[in-house]
Amino acid sequence: MKKYTIHSLEGALHAEKDGDIKMWLYDFLQNGMTPNISLIDGLEKTQTRTYLGPVLFSLSKLKRSVGPEANMRYQVDSVPWQKKISFLKQKIKNGWKPQPLITAGNAEEPFLLHDGNHRYEALKQTNAAEYWVIFHFENENEKENFKQKHLHNT
């Protein structure tokens, strides 16, 4: 892997520019602060998987899959959830740029987050309207359809 600012937004943007976003993404999901090995396992099930991003995307078109609410796909305890959100909000207020959010682009809006639920909530609570997202797709055709439908100037 090339020398990027690993596990950072800057690193992801450099990796995308160099055509290495898959390598950056897998390294982040495997070795980041909170690894997401199950997402890597899911991504590896499709040989033709392709990626887009990071691209700036409206947070209103995304939806969390993790949180303390009863309707969440992955429900977590409220106290640790709130502590982490508070911690991330403070970091954002101090100038930190979180790693990109990650989701599949082959679904309909709102796109369910696969990684970055805490980052997403902290961004929303600090009044961010959009943020950097990495989308994954089953194939190039899905990716092109997504770009035409959701990214009008790409």
HELIX and SHEET records of a PDB file:
HELIX    1   1 LEU A    9  LYS A   17  1                                   9    
HELIX    2   2 ILE A   21  ASN A   31  1                                  11    
HELIX    3   3 ILE A   37  LEU A   43  1                                   7    
HELIX    4   4 LEU A   59  LYS A   61  5                                   3    
HELIX    5   5 SER A   78  LYS A   93  1                                  16    
HELIX    6   6 ASN A  117  GLN A  125  1                                   9    
HELIX    7   7 GLU A  140  HIS A  150  1                                  11    
SHEET    1   A 5 THR A  50  SER A  58  0                                        
SHEET    2   A 5 GLU A 130  PHE A 137 -1                                        
SHEET    3   A 5 LEU A 101  ALA A 104  1                                        
SHEET    4   A 5 PHE A 111  ASP A 115 -1                                        
SHEET    5   A 5 LEU A  62  LYS A  63  1                                        
SHEET    1   B 2 VAL A  66  GLY A  67  0                                        
SHEET    2   B 2 TYR A  74  GLN A  75  1                                        
END                                                                             
